[in-house]
Each structure stands twice: as C-alpha cells, then as structure tokens.
Amino acid sequence: MKVAVFNTKAYDQSFFNSSNEKYGHNLQFFEFALNPQSATLASDFPVVCVFVNDLINRKTIEILAQGKTRLIALRCAGFNNVNLKAAQEFGIGVVRVPAYSPYAVAEHTIALMLTLNRQIHRAYNRVREGNFSLNGLLGFDLHGCTVGIIGTGKIGRIVGQILTGFGCKILAYDLYPDQEFAQKYAQYVSLDELFAQANIISLHCPLTPETYHLINQEAITKMKSGVMLINTSRGGLIDTETIIDGLKSQKIAYLALDVYEQEENLFFEDLSNEVIQDDTFQRLLTFPNVIITGHQAFFTKNALENIADTTLANITDFEQGKSCPNEIKHF
C-alpha cells in the first residue's frame, strides 16, 4: 500500500525500511511535518503515517480526504493531535501504537529523577572543567521517599515497580485503578492527597480536555514545599508559566521535562545555530534545578523496532480489510 510517512528522521527511515521487508508497503518519506500547509503532498496516498507533533486538525483532514487518504496511522500512543471527530466525518480511519516500549519511557523517568536528585548533569560539567567541589550537589536518599504517580497505565505501573525497588512508598491516582498494582505496589488516593503527601510527582496520564493543565496554580499550592516534578507524558499537562512561578518561589525544587507545551517548534530539530524565539522555554533553561530532554524518553532500539512493526501491521490490517486491534473507534 502507498504510504506517506511524515516528520521522519534518518533513524525512522532505517527502522521502517527494515521492518517493511516483511510487509512490502510502498513507503514515501517526508522530513517535514504534516499540517494544513503540507497536506496536499499526501494526495493519492491512501495512508498517511504521522508522529506526535504533526497537526492533524480539521483543515488537514479535509485536505487529506480530498486527496483520497483513508487511513491516518499514528506511530505513537497519544492521539491528542488528531481531530477524531473530523476524521470520522470524512470517513478516515485512525490507528495507533498503544504500547511500543513502556520500559523505555519508565526507565528514562527514573534516570531524570536520579540525575536531578544527585545533580549528575552539573557534576559532569564541573569535573570536565577540573572543578571537584561538592558544594551545591547535595542530594537525598530515594529510599523512604513518597512518590506520587498520576496515571497508572503500563508506563506508570512500571515506574512504580522500579521505585518500589528503591524502597519508595508509592501513591497513585487514576480514574481507573489497577487492582493488581494496588495489591502489590501502590496505594490509590485522591489527587489532593497525592499532591499533599508526595515528595516526588511523576506524570503518566494522557492529554485530554480534562487533564489539560492538570498541574496549575491550584495544584502547586497543594503540593509539599521542595517537591520534585517529572513529566515524560505530554507537555500540555503542565501550565508552564505557573511552573516557572513555582520554581521562583522554591515550592518546586526540582523539575524534569521530556515534553513541553510548544515543543512542535523545537523538539527533534537541531537548533544549535539558531536563536530560539520561545521566551518561556528559554526562561526554563536558566534554572539550575531544571532538566529538559527533547522528547527522548521513547528513544530506544527496542521501541523504534516495535513502533515500525506495529504501525506497518496496522496498515496491513487496513489493506486486507481486517479489524485492527489498534484502531481508535471511540470518538
């Protein structure tokens, strides 16, 4: 099947081409994102394959439909960037990769916690400059800490399991509690209780209208002073301006982000020779207690193999008229 694959890098093309040897689809790669301006290039492609920062709004979908596209294949788990109602109206199916490697994201989450706590990023730079002073690098034992996990899908549960091994107490919040997780690893509590008790809060819930800016001024007010906040889920879960206020007041003592509200204009690109125009993002970079990685948490060999294989299998199901288990059916 003829597939337009948008927003690709060399590593995407390598893993997709390797996996495609057993599927035999006709893949056309585009390095730029899919949006209303580029959607006409998908004309006569029955399938478009997109990533987290492609803009598949009503206008994009209308153009895709005019070009005879019948399937949007997300090569990610989240689908907040797709106007599902518009896709349904224009008769375009939507499939995704619900679980590529939850371990990749969970392990990156733990890496951010450890790096922030033990100031590894700052220590690394000091030693390279011949500075072996320990002043300003004081950390704390994770053992005995209370960690709040918001969202206990596969990633959140794995984070909880790993932290249990460190000797942490796990509090969890989810609209749909997982009974096995509750029995073995965590205590489910209300969101207010989690905010009030957790030394570390890690976000693992999807971005929906209900969770947009879940971390806002009201939420921060309820948190313990000196809290560590980690977000490896979706940037829109956090009100960035409010977070900056929390950092300035020292209510938030540690912040790690692998995602950012306006990341579509920044992440996955080399901007080292550019002047970044996002003042809010630049402000975040001035804080010594903030770590930002560029949507890197998913980026392991295992995950990229699974993403490519699941995406192409989804497309094959569509081509053969089979029911696809990864189709998004509830608009």
C-alpha positions as CSV (number, residue, x, y, z in Angstrom):
1,M,0.0,0.0,0.0
2,K,1.2,3.5,-0.8
3,V,2.1,5.3,2.5
4,A,3.2,8.9,3.0
5,V,5.4,8.9,6.1
6,F,5.7,12.5,7.6
7,N,8.0,14.1,10.1
8,T,10.8,11.5,9.7
9,K,14.5,11.4,10.6
10,A,17.1,9.0,9.3
11,Y,16.5,6.6,12.2
12,D,12.8,6.5,11.4
13,Q,13.5,5.6,7.8
14,S,16.0,3.0,8.8
15,F,13.7,1.1,11.2
16,F,10.7,1.4,8.9
17,N,12.6,0.2,5.9
18,S,14.0,-2.8,7.9
19,S,10.5,-3.8,9.2
20,N,8.9,-3.2,5.8
21,E,10.8,-6.1,4.3
22,K,8.1,-8.4,5.5
23,Y,5.2,-6.2,4.7
24,G,6.0,-4.8,1.3
25,H,4.3,-1.4,1.5
26,N,5.4,1.5,-0.7
27,L,6.8,4.0,1.8
28,Q,7.4,7.6,0.8
29,F,9.3,9.5,3.5
30,F,8.9,13.3,4.1
31,E,11.2,15.0,6.6
32,F,8.7,17.8,7.3
33,A,5.6,17.7,9.5
34,L,2.1,17.0,8.3
35,N,-0.1,20.1,8.7
36,P,-2.6,22.1,6.5
37,Q,0.2,23.6,4.5
38,S,1.9,20.2,3.6
39,A,-1.2,18.0,3.4
40,T,-1.6,18.4,-0.3
41,L,1.6,16.4,-0.8
42,A,-0.3,13.3,0.5
43,S,-2.7,13.4,-2.4
44,D,-3.3,10.0,-3.8
45,F,-1.7,8.3,-0.8
46,P,-4.4,6.0,0.8
47,V,-2.4,6.1,4.1
48,V,-0.5,8.8,5.9
49,C,1.8,8.0,8.8
50,V,2.3,10.7,11.4
51,F,4.1,11.4,14.7
52,V,3.4,13.3,18.0
53,N,3.9,16.9,16.6
54,D,2.1,16.6,13.3
55,L,-1.0,18.8,13.2
56,I,-4.0,16.7,12.0
57,N,-6.7,19.2,12.6
58,R,-10.0,19.6,10.7
59,K,-8.3,21.5,7.9
60,T,-5.6,18.9,7.5
61,I,-8.2,16.1,7.5
62,E,-10.3,17.9,4.9
63,I,-7.4,18.2,2.6
64,L,-6.4,14.6,3.2
65,A,-9.9,13.4,2.3
66,Q,-9.9,15.4,-0.9
67,G,-6.6,13.6,-1.8
68,K,-8.3,10.2,-1.2
69,T,-6.5,9.4,2.1
70,R,-8.4,6.7,4.0
71,L,-6.2,6.0,7.0
72,I,-4.2,8.0,9.5
73,A,-1.5,5.7,11.1
74,L,-0.1,7.2,14.2
75,R,3.3,5.8,15.1
76,C,2.8,6.8,18.8
77,A,0.4,6.1,21.6
78,G,-1.1,9.5,22.1
79,F,-3.7,10.9,19.7
80,N,-4.4,14.4,21.1
81,N,-3.0,16.0,17.9
82,V,-5.8,14.4,15.8
83,N,-9.3,15.8,15.3
84,L,-11.0,12.4,15.7
85,K,-14.5,13.8,15.0
86,A,-13.4,15.3,11.7
87,A,-11.7,12.0,10.8
88,Q,-15.0,10.2,11.4
89,E,-17.0,12.7,9.4
90,F,-14.7,12.3,6.4
91,G,-14.5,8.6,6.7
92,I,-10.8,8.3,7.6
93,G,-9.8,5.6,10.0
94,V,-7.2,6.3,12.8
95,V,-4.8,3.7,14.2
96,R,-2.0,4.0,16.7
97,V,0.8,2.2,18.5
98,P,-0.6,1.8,22.1
99,A,2.5,0.2,23.6
100,Y,5.8,0.4,21.9
101,S,8.1,0.1,24.9
102,P,6.7,1.2,28.3
103,Y,10.1,0.3,29.8
104,A,11.9,2.9,27.6
105,V,9.8,5.7,29.0
106,A,9.7,4.4,32.5
107,E,13.5,4.0,32.7
108,H,14.0,7.5,31.3
109,T,11.7,8.8,34.0
110,I,13.9,7.1,36.7
111,A,17.0,8.5,35.0
112,L,15.6,12.0,35.2
113,M,14.8,11.6,38.9
114,L,18.3,10.3,39.7
115,T,20.0,13.0,37.7
116,L,18.0,15.8,39.3
117,N,18.5,14.5,42.8
118,R,22.2,13.8,42.6
119,Q,23.0,16.8,40.3
120,I,24.7,14.5,37.9
121,H,24.4,17.0,35.0
122,R,26.1,19.7,37.0
123,A,28.7,17.4,38.4
124,Y,29.6,16.2,34.9
125,N,30.3,19.7,33.7
126,R,32.2,20.6,36.8
127,V,34.6,17.7,36.5
128,R,35.3,18.4,32.8
129,E,36.4,21.8,33.9
130,G,38.6,20.5,36.7
131,N,36.2,21.5,39.5
132,F,35.8,18.8,42.0
133,S,33.9,20.8,44.6
134,L,30.8,19.1,46.1
135,N,29.2,22.4,47.1
136,G,25.7,22.7,45.7
137,L,25.5,19.0,44.7
138,L,23.8,17.7,47.9
139,G,21.1,15.1,47.2
140,F,18.8,12.9,49.2
141,D,18.0,9.2,49.6
142,L,15.2,8.0,47.4
143,H,14.7,5.2,49.9
144,G,11.9,6.2,52.1
145,C,10.5,8.9,49.8
146,T,6.9,9.1,48.9
147,V,6.3,9.2,45.1
148,G,3.0,10.1,43.6
149,I,2.3,8.6,40.2
150,I,-0.5,10.3,38.2
151,G,-1.8,7.8,35.6
152,T,-1.2,4.1,36.1
153,G,-1.2,2.7,32.6
154,K,1.7,0.4,31.7
155,I,4.3,3.2,31.9
156,G,3.1,4.5,35.3
157,R,2.9,1.0,36.7
158,I,6.4,0.1,35.6
159,V,7.7,3.4,37.2
160,G,6.0,2.4,40.4
161,Q,7.5,-1.1,40.3
162,I,11.0,0.2,39.8
163,L,10.7,2.8,42.6
164,T,9.4,0.1,44.9
165,G,12.8,-1.5,44.5
166,F,14.4,1.7,45.7
167,G,12.3,1.5,48.9
168,C,9.9,4.3,48.0
169,K,6.3,4.5,49.1
170,I,4.0,4.7,46.1
171,L,0.9,6.7,45.9
172,A,-1.2,6.5,42.8
173,Y,-4.1,8.4,41.1
174,D,-6.1,7.1,38.2
175,L,-9.7,7.3,37.2
176,Y,-9.5,3.5,36.6
177,P,-7.3,2.0,39.4
178,D,-5.4,-1.2,38.5
179,Q,-6.2,-3.7,41.2
180,E,-3.0,-5.8,40.8
181,F,-0.9,-2.7,41.0
182,A,-2.7,-1.6,44.2
183,Q,-2.2,-5.0,45.8
184,K,1.5,-5.3,45.1
185,Y,2.9,-1.8,44.8
186,A,0.8,1.3,45.4
187,Q,-1.9,2.9,47.4
188,Y,-4.5,4.7,45.4
189,V,-5.5,8.1,46.8
190,S,-7.3,11.2,45.7
191,L,-5.4,13.8,43.7
192,D,-5.4,16.2,46.6
193,E,-3.9,13.6,48.9
194,L,-1.2,12.8,46.4
195,F,-0.3,16.4,46.0
196,A,-0.1,16.9,49.8
197,Q,2.0,13.8,50.6
198,A,4.3,13.2,47.7
199,N,8.0,14.2,47.7
200,I,8.2,13.4,44.0
201,I,5.3,13.6,41.5
202,S,5.6,11.8,38.1
203,L,3.0,12.4,35.3
204,H,2.0,9.4,33.1
205,C,-1.6,10.3,32.1
206,P,-2.8,11.1,28.6
207,L,-3.6,14.6,27.5
208,T,-7.3,15.2,27.3
209,P,-9.5,18.2,27.8
210,E,-9.9,17.0,31.4
211,T,-6.1,16.7,32.1
212,Y,-5.0,19.9,30.2
213,H,-3.0,22.0,32.6
214,L,-3.6,19.4,35.4
215,I,-0.6,21.0,37.1
216,N,-1.7,24.6,37.6
217,Q,-1.5,27.2,40.3
218,E,-4.2,25.4,42.4
219,A,-2.4,22.1,42.2
220,I,1.0,23.6,43.0
221,T,-0.5,25.3,46.1
222,K,-1.5,21.9,47.4
223,M,2.0,20.3,47.0
224,K,4.7,19.9,49.6
225,S,7.4,22.6,49.5
226,G,10.5,21.3,47.8
227,V,8.6,18.8,45.6
228,M,10.2,17.2,42.6
229,L,8.0,17.1,39.4
230,I,8.7,14.9,36.4
231,N,6.8,14.9,33.1
232,T,7.5,12.3,30.5
233,S,3.9,12.2,29.2
234,R,2.5,15.2,27.3
235,G,3.6,18.9,27.6
236,G,0.0,20.2,27.9
237,L,-0.4,18.5,31.3
238,I,1.6,21.4,32.8
239,D,0.9,25.1,32.8
240,T,4.4,26.3,32.1
241,E,4.1,29.8,33.2
242,T,2.7,28.6,36.6
243,I,5.6,26.1,36.9
244,I,8.1,29.0,36.5
245,D,6.4,30.8,39.4
246,G,6.6,27.6,41.4
247,L,10.3,27.4,40.7
248,K,10.9,31.0,41.6
249,S,9.1,30.6,44.9
250,Q,11.0,27.4,45.5
251,K,7.8,25.4,46.1
252,I,9.1,23.3,43.2
253,A,12.7,22.4,44.0
254,Y,13.3,20.1,41.1
255,L,11.7,19.9,37.6
256,A,12.4,17.5,34.7
257,L,10.6,17.7,31.4
258,D,10.9,15.4,28.4
259,V,7.9,17.1,26.9
260,Y,6.8,20.8,26.5
261,E,3.6,22.5,25.6
262,Q,5.1,24.3,22.5
263,E,7.6,21.5,21.6
264,E,6.4,21.2,18.0
265,N,8.5,24.2,17.1
266,L,11.6,22.9,18.9
267,F,12.0,19.2,19.5
268,F,13.5,16.7,17.1
269,E,15.4,19.5,15.3
270,D,19.0,20.8,15.5
271,L,18.6,24.5,16.5
272,S,22.1,24.9,17.9
273,N,22.9,27.6,15.4
274,E,19.5,29.4,15.8
275,V,18.2,32.0,18.2
276,I,15.3,30.2,20.0
277,Q,12.3,32.6,19.9
278,D,10.3,30.9,22.7
279,D,11.0,33.1,25.7
280,T,9.2,30.8,28.1
281,F,11.3,27.8,27.1
282,Q,14.5,29.9,27.4
283,R,13.4,31.0,30.9
284,L,13.2,27.4,31.9
285,L,16.7,26.8,30.8
286,T,18.1,29.4,33.2
287,F,17.1,27.4,36.3
288,P,19.9,25.2,37.7
289,N,17.3,22.8,39.1
290,V,15.6,22.1,35.8
291,I,16.5,19.4,33.3
292,I,14.9,19.2,29.8
293,T,15.3,16.4,27.3
294,G,13.8,16.7,23.8
295,H,11.1,14.0,23.8
296,Q,13.7,11.4,24.2
297,A,12.1,9.0,26.7
298,F,10.8,6.7,24.0
299,F,14.0,6.6,22.1
300,T,15.4,3.1,22.4
301,K,16.2,0.5,19.7
302,N,13.5,-1.8,21.2
303,A,10.9,1.0,21.0
304,L,11.7,2.0,17.4
305,E,11.5,-1.6,16.3
306,N,8.1,-2.0,17.9
307,I,6.8,1.3,16.6
308,A,7.7,0.4,13.0
309,D,6.4,-3.1,13.1
310,T,3.1,-2.3,14.8
311,T,2.5,0.7,12.5
312,L,3.1,-1.4,9.4
313,A,1.0,-4.3,10.8
314,N,-1.9,-1.8,11.4
315,I,-1.6,-0.6,7.8
316,T,-1.6,-4.2,6.6
317,D,-4.8,-5.0,8.6
318,F,-6.4,-1.9,6.9
319,E,-5.2,-3.0,3.4
320,Q,-6.6,-6.5,3.9
321,G,-9.9,-5.3,5.3
322,K,-9.3,-6.9,8.7
323,S,-10.4,-5.5,12.0
324,C,-7.4,-3.7,13.5
325,P,-7.0,-4.1,17.3
326,N,-5.2,-0.7,17.5
327,E,-8.0,1.3,15.7
328,I,-9.3,4.3,17.7
329,K,-13.1,3.7,17.5
330,H,-14.5,5.9,20.2
331,F,-14.7,9.5,19.1
